[in-house]
Amino acid sequence: MSLIKTHLLNATTRIVCKGMPPSIKLSHMATTPARPKSTPHPAKASLRVLLGGMLGMAVAMGLGRFVFTPIIPLMQRDLGLTHGLAGWLAGLNYLGYLIGALLCSFMPQLARNRLVGLSALLVTIIGTALMAMTQTGLVWGLLRLAAGIASALLFIIISVEVAEALGRRGHLHWIGALYGGIGFGIALSGSLVPLFDWGWGWQGAWIGSGLIAALLALIGMAIGRETAPPEAANAVATPAGRLNRTLWPLAAAYFCEGLGYIVSATFLVSIIAETDGLAFFAPYSWVAVGLAAIPSTLFWPWLARRFGARVALLLAYGLQASGILVCIWAESVLTVLFAAVSFGGTFLGIVALVMAEGGRRAPGSQQRIAAVLTACFGIGQILGPPIAGVLADLRHGFALPLLLAAATVVVGALFIAIDRSFQKP
């Protein structure tokens, strides 16, 4: 998620340095002869690339990474999977994501290698389906680790390709919509997993999710295929400056977010499934998470532009912590819906805001900033699920893990509040 800011900056720099700004290009096009009918209109071509990228994000993140959440209760019901083991499997997936993100940080050429992208796509699809073919924790762990690496590679490759394609056509400002594909994938998995479970149980849920991922990948590649060869990349080198000390309070807040939000990201459906009278709503809570996530990557940056990044982050952290606390005592569909929407509507927005703020503070060290912030967030993600799962098994419920998760997010908000490096709107 977080390395996109580095690649976006490089892509934008190349676009501007190569010629006229996009706005001038568009006005110039208006005075030139009409292009042949065989050449797509820039807006239509940009939209096709964007839609294809969104479907790719749905595969890489919504299904490849987050489909485990609605399937956990099915594996617990049919196999007796413990919360602790589920937490460790989730932690291995997030470890894989961190590995993949750091690989792209230190070997950026991976983000431009089509063979790497195709391999990551196949690992995501096949690895998802193969989860149904075993009942061995070690094999599950290896599959989730591989899926994490693949999802990170896919996320960054798709982000770079779509950003550059939109930039060449003067529509780079559309890039925020790309990450709505993650919410779409989450909502789709929440809708389809109960259907697969009804027909074929937990194994059908994994196999069905793999088949849906393959279908979305084929459609995405068909829709988003470039209709014109990309321009030669003339990357503009940026100096590797020192990391500004003002980055560290932001990094600490981001670590707290990774450690706190991941409890809901991993166990929300399981928590609701174990709540008396609400089990029927458990899978659909994941649909609510996805639907809330779709517009969040546009809403929170807009709020930051209007009121400042500090205000936007404090509101996002506060709303997320409130939803986690509500989940502890949720006894109705309304309260569960609030917990789901407050989580889905904030976690992607916080990522976008933190990465943008980090890039603003040290514009000469974008790649190192991306690596540092990714590492902080990723370590929190790795630690959160195993700790929460083991505590839930020991305490026979998620009250304590959720309370600790909410407190961690609040601590992150305190780091934001005392950080004096935010610009005023």
N, C-alpha and C positions, 0 to 999 in steps of 0.2 A: 504493500500500500504506500509506504512512505517514500520509496525511491523515485516515484513519478515526478516529484517536484524538480529533481536534478535534471532528468531527461527533458522535461517540459521546457526548462530554462534554456538548455542547449538547443532544442529544436527551434524555439522562438528566436534565439540569437541568430541562428543560421538563416532563418527566413528573412529577418530584417536586414541582415548584412548582405544578402545576395542581391537585393534590388530595392524596389519601391516598397513602402509600407503597404499592408493589405488594403487599407482604406483608399490609398492612391491607386493601387492596382485595380480595384473594383471600379473607380470612376473612369480610369483609362479604358477598361473593357467596354464601357458604355459607348465609346466613340469609335470602336474598332468594328470591322465587318462581322456579321453574324458567323459564328463557328459552324462547321458542318453538323448536320443532324446526328451523325454517328457519335459526336463528342458529347458526353453528358454535361448538363448544366452544372456549374460548380456547386451550387447549393444542394442539388439532388445527389450529386456524387458524394458530397460531404455527409449527407444524411445516410446514404447507404453504408459508407465506411463506419459511421457512428453506430448505426443499428447492428452491423456485424460485430463491432467491438463490444457492444453491450451484451450480445449473446455469448461472446467469448468470455466476458466477465462472469456471466451467469454460470458457465461451465466451470471456470477456474476456481471461483470463490463460492458462489451460491450453492453449487452442487459438490464440486471436488473437495471443498474445505468444510463447509458448514452443514452439509446434509447429515453428518453424524449426529447432530443435536436432536432432530426429530426421530432418529432411529434408535437412539440409546434406550428409551423406554420399552421398545419392542424387544431388544436384546435382553433387557432386564427381566421382562415378562417371560420370554421363551427359554432363556439360557441361564437366568439367575446372575447376570452380569452385575458385579458390585459397583457402587459409585466410585470406589477407589480405582478399580481397573479402568473404568470409563474415563476417569480423570487422567490416568497415566497415558492412555491412548490419545486423548486430546492433547496432552502436553507434548507427546512425540510429534504429533501433526504440526503444532506450533513451533517446535524445534526445527522441523523440516522447513517450515516457512522462513524462519530466521536464516537458516543455512542458504536457502535459495536466494533470499534478498541480499545477503552479504556476498555471495558469489557474483551476483550482477553488479554489486557495488565495486568490487575489486577487479572484476573482469567484465567491463561494460560491453565488450564485443559480443558477449552472450546474448544481449538484448537485441542484436541485429542478425542473429543466426537462425535462418528458417528451419534448419534441421533440428536445432535445439528446441525451437517452438513446437514442431511437429512431435518430437519425442515426448516433450512435457505433456502435450495434449493426449497422446496415447496412454501415457502413464496415468494421467488423471482418470480417463474413461475406464481403462482395463482394471486399474487398481481399485476403483470404486466397486465394480462388479465382482472382483475377486474376494472382497470382504465376505461375500456369502459362501465362499467355497471352503471355509475353515472355521474351526472353533478353538483355535490355539491362540492364546494371548500374544505369544512372541511373533507369530506371523501377522496377526492384526497390527501389532505395533510397527513392524517393518513396512506394511502397506500404508499405514497412516503417515509414517515418516516420509516415505517416497511421495505420497500425495501432497504433503506439505511443501516439499522442495519443488515439485512440478507446479503447484498452484502459484508459488512466488515467481517462478520463471515465466509462466504464462501471463500473470498479472503485469509484469514489467514489460514483456515483449508487446503485448496488446496495447499497453499504455503508450509506449514509444511510437509504435506504428500508427496508431490512430491520431496521436498528437501531431506527428509530422504530416500526415495526410490532410488533416484539417487545417494545419498551418499553411500548407502550400496553396490552399484554396481560400485563405482568408477567413476561416471559421474556427480558429483556435479557441475562441470564447465559448464554444459549445462543449469543451472538453469535460466540464463538470458533469454533464449528463451521462458520460460514459460509465461512471461508477454507480449510476442507478441500476445498471445491469446486475450488480451484486444483490441489490434488494429484490430485483425480479427473480433471480435464481433462488434466493431464500424463500420468497413467497411461493414459488412453484414447487419447491421441495416440500414445504409444509402442506400444500394442497394434494400432492400426488402420493406421498408416503403412506397416508392412511388408506388410499385405494390399493396400492401394492400390498400393504399389510393385510387388507381384507381378503385378497385373493391368495396370497402366497406367504404371508408371515414376514418375519424379519429378513429372511433370505431374499424374498421377492422385492423387498424395499431396496436392498442394495443393488440387485441386478436391474430392477426397473430404473433406478436412478442412473446407473451406468448407461443404459439404453437411451434414456432421455438426454443425458449429456452428449452422447454420440450424435443424436438427432439435432440438437441445438448447435453442435460444432459444425455439422455439415451445412445447416442453413446459414449459420454465421459466416462461414467461409464463402458460400455462394453469394450472399448479399454484399459482404464487405470487401470482396476481391477488388484490388486496385485496377482501374481502367486505363491508367497511364503510368509509364515507368517513373519511379521516384527519381528526383534530382540527386545528383552526386552529393554525397555528404562531405561538407567542408567544415568540420567541427572547429569551433573557436575555442582555443585553449583558455582555461581560466586558471589563475594562479592558485597554488595550494597554500592559502594563507592559514594563519593560526586560528584555532577555534576560540571565539570570543567567550570570555568568562560568563557573559550574560546568558549563554546557552544553557548552563547547568540547572538553574531553577526550572526552566522549561522542560529539560530532559527528565528531571525528577518528577515533575507533574505528569509527564507522558508515561514514565514507568508505573506510576500509581494507577493511571488509566488502564494500562495493559493488565496489571494485576487484578484490578477491580472489575472491569467490564467482562472479563473472560469467564467469570463464574456464571453470569447470565447467558453468555454466548454458548456455553457448553451444557448447562444443566437446566435452562429455563423450562423446556418441555417436560423433562423428568420431574421437576418440582411441581408443576401444575398437574401432571398425571398422578402424583401421589396425594393430591389435595382432595379431600372428600367432596363429592358432588361436582368436581370440575374436570374429571378425567376426560370427559367427552370433548372438552374444549382444548385440551393440551396441544394436539397437532396444529390446530387453527391459530393458536397463539403465535406460532412460528410464521404463519402467513401474515399476521398483523405486524410482526417484526420486519418482514421483508417489505411490505407496503409502506411502512413508515420510513424505511431506509431509502427508498427510491428518490424522494425529493430532498432528502437531508443534505446531500452534497452540494445542492444549489442554495438551499435556505441559509445554512450557517455562514458560508462565505459572504452572502448578501448582507446578513446581519452584521458581520464583522466590518464590512465596508461602510456601513451606515453608523454604527455605534462604537466600533473599535474591536480589535481581536480579544482584548482582555474581557470586555463585557460579554462577548459572544461565548468565550470559553467558560467563564464562570456560570453563565446560564446553562450551557450544555452539561457541565459537570454537575451542577445542582439538580437539574432535571433527571439526569441519569441516576444519581445517588437516591433521589426521592423514589424513583421507580423500583430500585433494588430493595429499599426498605419496605415499600408497599407489598412487594412480593412475599415478604415474611409472613404477613398477616392476611394475605389475599384469600377471601372467602366467597367472592362473587365474580361473575364474568366481567363486570365493569372494572373491578380492581385489577384483575388479571390483564385486561385489555390495556389499562394504563401502564402496568409494568412492562408489557410487551412493546407498546408504542414509544414509551419514554426511552427504552433501550434502543430499539431499532432507529428511532429518530435522532439519536445523538452519536452513536459510536463512529460512524463514518465521517460525520461532520467534524468531530474532534480531531480525527486523523488529518483531515484536510486543513484545518485551522492551525494545528501545531506545526505541520510541515511547512506551510506558507510562512509562519512567523519565524521559524528557524532559518529559512532561506533569506528572509529580510535582514536578520541580525548579522549574518556573515556571508555576504554575497560572493566572496572570493573563495569559499570553501564548501560549495554545495554538496559535493560528493562525500566529503568527510562528515558533514552535518547529517546527511541522509543515513550514513552508516551508524553514527552515534545514536541518533534518535531511533532508528530501526532496532538497534541492539537493546536500548533501554526498554522500549515497548515490547520487544520480543521476549526478553528475559521475564518480564512480568507475565506475559501470556503463557510461557512455559511453566512457571511456578504455580500459577493460580489453580488450574484444574486438578492436579494431583493433591494439593493441600486441601482444596474444598471437598474433593471426593473422599479422602481419608477422614476428614472431620465429620462429613455427613454419615459415614458408616459408623464412626465411634459414637456420635451424638444421636443417631437414628433420626436424622432430619437435617434440613438445610438452614435452619434458623441462624446458627452461629456462623457458618460460611457466608451467608448473605449479609449478616451484620458486619462482619469483617470486610467484606467486599465494598459495602457502602461507606464504611469508615475510611477505607483506602482511597476511594474516589474523592471523599471530602478532603483528605490530606492533600491530594493532588490539586484540588481547588485552592487550598491554602497557599501552595507554592505559586499558583497563578496570581493570587491576590497580593502577595508580598513582592512579586517580581516587578521591579521598577523600569524594566526595559521595553515595555509595550509603548507603542506610539499612540498618541491621542488621535481620535477620529477627526 
